[in-house]
Amino acid sequence: MALPQLAFAFTVPRLTARFGNAALVTTGLAVTLVGMAWLSRISGASDYWTAVAAPMLLLGAGREIGFAPLTAASFAAVRPRDSGASDLGNVAHQLGGALRVSIMVTVAATAAVESTPEATVTEASADLTTGAILLAIGLLPPRH
């Protein structure tokens, strides 16, 4: 994931200037969705390079393409006198990430203790499919 993130870190500012935040957030979500859906197809017989490494490249690219423009757009929506509130977005992102990791580590540890390796792979596939569905929901147009 780090390689495409590094590559896009240098190009996202130019892409943002050309296409705008909304287009990059949408593109980033779509690329991440493709990577997540691809990764969710993992099985015990999967090849590392095609079942894990390639989708992880897409996940890294999608995250980098969409995250910085999303952050910039959220900060742009805050009035200067309320600029301290923009830090709340960063706090929420960090807490959400920590919570997500702690839940997934707990689930993985429980699965590893109480099930077979095949069942663990099946559960991981289901978890990744759920992630792909949530990304797809994020791509739905807003309702007014």
MODELLER restraints for C-alpha pairs under 7 A, 6 or more apart:
rsr = mdl.restraints
at = mdl.atoms
rsr.add(forms.Gaussian(group=physical.xy_distance, feature=features.Distance(at['CA:1:A'], at['CA:56:A']), mean=5.41, stdev=0.5))
rsr.add(forms.Gaussian(group=physical.xy_distance, feature=features.Distance(at['CA:1:A'], at['CA:57:A']), mean=5.05, stdev=0.5))
rsr.add(forms.Gaussian(group=physical.xy_distance, feature=features.Distance(at['CA:1:A'], at['CA:59:A']), mean=6.51, stdev=0.5))
rsr.add(forms.Gaussian(group=physical.xy_distance, feature=features.Distance(at['CA:1:A'], at['CA:60:A']), mean=4.14, stdev=0.5))
rsr.add(forms.Gaussian(group=physical.xy_distance, feature=features.Distance(at['CA:2:A'], at['CA:60:A']), mean=6.34, stdev=0.5))
rsr.add(forms.Gaussian(group=physical.xy_distance, feature=features.Distance(at['CA:4:A'], at['CA:57:A']), mean=6.20, stdev=0.5))
rsr.add(forms.Gaussian(group=physical.xy_distance, feature=features.Distance(at['CA:4:A'], at['CA:60:A']), mean=5.60, stdev=0.5))
rsr.add(forms.Gaussian(group=physical.xy_distance, feature=features.Distance(at['CA:4:A'], at['CA:61:A']), mean=4.92, stdev=0.5))
rsr.add(forms.Gaussian(group=physical.xy_distance, feature=features.Distance(at['CA:5:A'], at['CA:60:A']), mean=5.32, stdev=0.5))
rsr.add(forms.Gaussian(group=physical.xy_distance, feature=features.Distance(at['CA:5:A'], at['CA:61:A']), mean=5.49, stdev=0.5))
rsr.add(forms.Gaussian(group=physical.xy_distance, feature=features.Distance(at['CA:5:A'], at['CA:64:A']), mean=5.21, stdev=0.5))
rsr.add(forms.Gaussian(group=physical.xy_distance, feature=features.Distance(at['CA:8:A'], at['CA:61:A']), mean=6.76, stdev=0.5))
rsr.add(forms.Gaussian(group=physical.xy_distance, feature=features.Distance(at['CA:8:A'], at['CA:64:A']), mean=6.20, stdev=0.5))
rsr.add(forms.Gaussian(group=physical.xy_distance, feature=features.Distance(at['CA:8:A'], at['CA:65:A']), mean=6.51, stdev=0.5))
rsr.add(forms.Gaussian(group=physical.xy_distance, feature=features.Distance(at['CA:9:A'], at['CA:64:A']), mean=6.56, stdev=0.5))
rsr.add(forms.Gaussian(group=physical.xy_distance, feature=features.Distance(at['CA:12:A'], at['CA:65:A']), mean=6.19, stdev=0.5))
rsr.add(forms.Gaussian(group=physical.xy_distance, feature=features.Distance(at['CA:16:A'], at['CA:24:A']), mean=6.82, stdev=0.5))
rsr.add(forms.Gaussian(group=physical.xy_distance, feature=features.Distance(at['CA:16:A'], at['CA:69:A']), mean=6.99, stdev=0.5))
rsr.add(forms.Gaussian(group=physical.xy_distance, feature=features.Distance(at['CA:21:A'], at['CA:69:A']), mean=4.79, stdev=0.5))
rsr.add(forms.Gaussian(group=physical.xy_distance, feature=features.Distance(at['CA:21:A'], at['CA:70:A']), mean=6.63, stdev=0.5))
rsr.add(forms.Gaussian(group=physical.xy_distance, feature=features.Distance(at['CA:21:A'], at['CA:73:A']), mean=6.39, stdev=0.5))
rsr.add(forms.Gaussian(group=physical.xy_distance, feature=features.Distance(at['CA:24:A'], at['CA:65:A']), mean=6.03, stdev=0.5))
rsr.add(forms.Gaussian(group=physical.xy_distance, feature=features.Distance(at['CA:24:A'], at['CA:66:A']), mean=5.40, stdev=0.5))
rsr.add(forms.Gaussian(group=physical.xy_distance, feature=features.Distance(at['CA:24:A'], at['CA:69:A']), mean=6.54, stdev=0.5))
rsr.add(forms.Gaussian(group=physical.xy_distance, feature=features.Distance(at['CA:25:A'], at['CA:65:A']), mean=6.90, stdev=0.5))
rsr.add(forms.Gaussian(group=physical.xy_distance, feature=features.Distance(at['CA:25:A'], at['CA:66:A']), mean=4.05, stdev=0.5))
rsr.add(forms.Gaussian(group=physical.xy_distance, feature=features.Distance(at['CA:25:A'], at['CA:67:A']), mean=6.89, stdev=0.5))
rsr.add(forms.Gaussian(group=physical.xy_distance, feature=features.Distance(at['CA:25:A'], at['CA:69:A']), mean=6.18, stdev=0.5))
rsr.add(forms.Gaussian(group=physical.xy_distance, feature=features.Distance(at['CA:25:A'], at['CA:70:A']), mean=5.95, stdev=0.5))
rsr.add(forms.Gaussian(group=physical.xy_distance, feature=features.Distance(at['CA:26:A'], at['CA:139:A']), mean=6.70, stdev=0.5))
rsr.add(forms.Gaussian(group=physical.xy_distance, feature=features.Distance(at['CA:27:A'], at['CA:66:A']), mean=6.80, stdev=0.5))
rsr.add(forms.Gaussian(group=physical.xy_distance, feature=features.Distance(at['CA:28:A'], at['CA:62:A']), mean=4.05, stdev=0.5))
rsr.add(forms.Gaussian(group=physical.xy_distance, feature=features.Distance(at['CA:28:A'], at['CA:63:A']), mean=5.95, stdev=0.5))
rsr.add(forms.Gaussian(group=physical.xy_distance, feature=features.Distance(at['CA:28:A'], at['CA:65:A']), mean=4.86, stdev=0.5))
rsr.add(forms.Gaussian(group=physical.xy_distance, feature=features.Distance(at['CA:28:A'], at['CA:66:A']), mean=4.09, stdev=0.5))
rsr.add(forms.Gaussian(group=physical.xy_distance, feature=features.Distance(at['CA:29:A'], at['CA:62:A']), mean=6.15, stdev=0.5))
rsr.add(forms.Gaussian(group=physical.xy_distance, feature=features.Distance(at['CA:29:A'], at['CA:66:A']), mean=6.43, stdev=0.5))
rsr.add(forms.Gaussian(group=physical.xy_distance, feature=features.Distance(at['CA:29:A'], at['CA:135:A']), mean=6.53, stdev=0.5))
rsr.add(forms.Gaussian(group=physical.xy_distance, feature=features.Distance(at['CA:29:A'], at['CA:139:A']), mean=6.89, stdev=0.5))
rsr.add(forms.Gaussian(group=physical.xy_distance, feature=features.Distance(at['CA:31:A'], at['CA:58:A']), mean=6.13, stdev=0.5))
rsr.add(forms.Gaussian(group=physical.xy_distance, feature=features.Distance(at['CA:31:A'], at['CA:59:A']), mean=6.94, stdev=0.5))
rsr.add(forms.Gaussian(group=physical.xy_distance, feature=features.Distance(at['CA:31:A'], at['CA:62:A']), mean=4.80, stdev=0.5))
rsr.add(forms.Gaussian(group=physical.xy_distance, feature=features.Distance(at['CA:32:A'], at['CA:58:A']), mean=6.11, stdev=0.5))
rsr.add(forms.Gaussian(group=physical.xy_distance, feature=features.Distance(at['CA:32:A'], at['CA:59:A']), mean=4.73, stdev=0.5))
rsr.add(forms.Gaussian(group=physical.xy_distance, feature=features.Distance(at['CA:32:A'], at['CA:62:A']), mean=4.55, stdev=0.5))
rsr.add(forms.Gaussian(group=physical.xy_distance, feature=features.Distance(at['CA:32:A'], at['CA:63:A']), mean=6.47, stdev=0.5))
rsr.add(forms.Gaussian(group=physical.xy_distance, feature=features.Distance(at['CA:33:A'], at['CA:132:A']), mean=5.40, stdev=0.5))
rsr.add(forms.Gaussian(group=physical.xy_distance, feature=features.Distance(at['CA:33:A'], at['CA:135:A']), mean=5.64, stdev=0.5))
rsr.add(forms.Gaussian(group=physical.xy_distance, feature=features.Distance(at['CA:33:A'], at['CA:136:A']), mean=6.59, stdev=0.5))
rsr.add(forms.Gaussian(group=physical.xy_distance, feature=features.Distance(at['CA:35:A'], at['CA:55:A']), mean=4.43, stdev=0.5))
rsr.add(forms.Gaussian(group=physical.xy_distance, feature=features.Distance(at['CA:35:A'], at['CA:56:A']), mean=6.47, stdev=0.5))
rsr.add(forms.Gaussian(group=physical.xy_distance, feature=features.Distance(at['CA:35:A'], at['CA:58:A']), mean=4.95, stdev=0.5))
rsr.add(forms.Gaussian(group=physical.xy_distance, feature=features.Distance(at['CA:35:A'], at['CA:59:A']), mean=5.20, stdev=0.5))
rsr.add(forms.Gaussian(group=physical.xy_distance, feature=features.Distance(at['CA:36:A'], at['CA:55:A']), mean=6.85, stdev=0.5))
rsr.add(forms.Gaussian(group=physical.xy_distance, feature=features.Distance(at['CA:36:A'], at['CA:59:A']), mean=6.79, stdev=0.5))
rsr.add(forms.Gaussian(group=physical.xy_distance, feature=features.Distance(at['CA:36:A'], at['CA:128:A']), mean=6.30, stdev=0.5))
rsr.add(forms.Gaussian(group=physical.xy_distance, feature=features.Distance(at['CA:36:A'], at['CA:131:A']), mean=6.90, stdev=0.5))
rsr.add(forms.Gaussian(group=physical.xy_distance, feature=features.Distance(at['CA:36:A'], at['CA:132:A']), mean=5.36, stdev=0.5))
rsr.add(forms.Gaussian(group=physical.xy_distance, feature=features.Distance(at['CA:37:A'], at['CA:129:A']), mean=6.13, stdev=0.5))
rsr.add(forms.Gaussian(group=physical.xy_distance, feature=features.Distance(at['CA:37:A'], at['CA:132:A']), mean=5.34, stdev=0.5))
rsr.add(forms.Gaussian(group=physical.xy_distance, feature=features.Distance(at['CA:38:A'], at['CA:55:A']), mean=5.98, stdev=0.5))
rsr.add(forms.Gaussian(group=physical.xy_distance, feature=features.Distance(at['CA:39:A'], at['CA:51:A']), mean=6.01, stdev=0.5))
rsr.add(forms.Gaussian(group=physical.xy_distance, feature=features.Distance(at['CA:39:A'], at['CA:52:A']), mean=6.07, stdev=0.5))
rsr.add(forms.Gaussian(group=physical.xy_distance, feature=features.Distance(at['CA:39:A'], at['CA:55:A']), mean=5.58, stdev=0.5))
rsr.add(forms.Gaussian(group=physical.xy_distance, feature=features.Distance(at['CA:39:A'], at['CA:128:A']), mean=6.98, stdev=0.5))
rsr.add(forms.Gaussian(group=physical.xy_distance, feature=features.Distance(at['CA:40:A'], at['CA:125:A']), mean=4.54, stdev=0.5))
rsr.add(forms.Gaussian(group=physical.xy_distance, feature=features.Distance(at['CA:40:A'], at['CA:126:A']), mean=6.92, stdev=0.5))
rsr.add(forms.Gaussian(group=physical.xy_distance, feature=features.Distance(at['CA:40:A'], at['CA:128:A']), mean=4.75, stdev=0.5))
rsr.add(forms.Gaussian(group=physical.xy_distance, feature=features.Distance(at['CA:40:A'], at['CA:129:A']), mean=5.25, stdev=0.5))
rsr.add(forms.Gaussian(group=physical.xy_distance, feature=features.Distance(at['CA:41:A'], at['CA:125:A']), mean=6.19, stdev=0.5))
rsr.add(forms.Gaussian(group=physical.xy_distance, feature=features.Distance(at['CA:42:A'], at['CA:51:A']), mean=5.85, stdev=0.5))
rsr.add(forms.Gaussian(group=physical.xy_distance, feature=features.Distance(at['CA:42:A'], at['CA:125:A']), mean=6.07, stdev=0.5))
rsr.add(forms.Gaussian(group=physical.xy_distance, feature=features.Distance(at['CA:43:A'], at['CA:121:A']), mean=6.03, stdev=0.5))
rsr.add(forms.Gaussian(group=physical.xy_distance, feature=features.Distance(at['CA:43:A'], at['CA:122:A']), mean=6.94, stdev=0.5))
rsr.add(forms.Gaussian(group=physical.xy_distance, feature=features.Distance(at['CA:44:A'], at['CA:118:A']), mean=6.32, stdev=0.5))
rsr.add(forms.Gaussian(group=physical.xy_distance, feature=features.Distance(at['CA:44:A'], at['CA:121:A']), mean=6.46, stdev=0.5))
rsr.add(forms.Gaussian(group=physical.xy_distance, feature=features.Distance(at['CA:75:A'], at['CA:86:A']), mean=5.77, stdev=0.5))
rsr.add(forms.Gaussian(group=physical.xy_distance, feature=features.Distance(at['CA:78:A'], at['CA:86:A']), mean=6.68, stdev=0.5))
rsr.add(forms.Gaussian(group=physical.xy_distance, feature=features.Distance(at['CA:111:A'], at['CA:120:A']), mean=5.82, stdev=0.5))
rsr.add(forms.Gaussian(group=physical.xy_distance, feature=features.Distance(at['CA:112:A'], at['CA:120:A']), mean=6.54, stdev=0.5))
